[in-house]
Amino acid sequence: MHRLRIREVCPESRVFRPDGARLRIAIERAWNDEAPIEVDFEAEVIASISFLDEGVASLFFDYDAEVIRRRLQIVGMTDDDKRELNRLVVIRRAQRTAA
C-alpha cells in the first residue's frame, strides 16, 4: 500500500489549487502501481474547496468512480471536509457524464 501523508505531500500549504495539484500528482504517481493508495489527512481541517477539488475530486472526472473507490482510501479526514469532498465528487462525476 502507498501511504501519502498530507503534511508530507503539501508541507507548506493545503489551501490553494496548486497545493491540491501537488496532492493529485502524488496520487497519480502512486496510481501507476497496482497497490492501493491511502491518503492520510491526519485529522487536519482543510476547509478549502480549491484544494479538495484539485487534489481529490478532480480524479472523478478522469477515472471511473468504482476504480477510485477500490484503489484510493481517504483516512483521517474531518467530517466537514468529507461532506465538502462528497459534494465536489458529485459535481465532477456529473461533468464526466456530460463530457
N, C-alpha and C positions, 0 to 999 in steps of 0.2 A: 504494500500500500504506500502510495505517495502521501506525505503529510505536509501541508502548506500552512504555516502559522502566519496569520495576518500581519503581525508586528514584524516578522522577518521579511515577508514579501514586500510590504509597504511600510518601512520603518519610520519614515518622516511624516507621512500624512495619509489619511484614509478618508478624504473628503471629496476631492475633485475627480473629474472624469479621467485625467491622465493617471491618477493613483489607481483607479479601477482598471484601467488598461494594463497596468503593471500586474495586477492580480490575474486578469484574464490571460495574459501572455504566460504567466507561470502555470496556470491551469492547462492551457493548450500545449505547453511543452511536456507536461506530465501525461497529457492525453495520448501522446504518441505511443506510450507503453500501454499494455493491456490491464495493468494493475488499477484497482480503484484509487480514487483521489479523495482525500479528506482535507477540507478547508476548515481550519480551526479559527474562529473569530475571537477566541479567548475571552468571551463574555464582555468584550469591549462594545460600547454603544457607538454605532456608526452614524445612524440618523442622517445619511447623505444619499439622496435619491440618485445623484450622479454617479457616486462610487458604486452603489449596489447595482445600478443598471448596467454600467460599463463592465464591471468586474464579474458579475454572475448572470444577471437576467439576459444580457445580450447573447449568451450562449444558446438560449432557447430560440433565437432567430436562426442560428446557423446549424444547430443539431436537433435531432429528434428528441422529444421530451422523455421518452422511455429510455433511450440510451443515456441521457444525462442522469436520470433517476437511478439507473443501475451503476453508473460509473462515479458519480460525484456525490459526496456526502458533506453536508454542511453541519458543523458542530459548534457549540459554544456561542451561538448567535442569540441575542436578546429577543424576547417575544415581539417587541415593537419593530425591530429590524426584520424579523421573519414575516410579519404582516406586510411590511412595505415591499420586501423582496417578492412575496407571493403576488402582490398587486402588479408589480413590474413584469413578472413572468407571464401573467395573463396577457398583458399588453404585447409583449414580444411574441408570444405564441400566436396571437391574433394577426400580428404583422407577417409572421411566417406563412400562415394560412392564406393571407391576402396576396402574397407575392407571387 
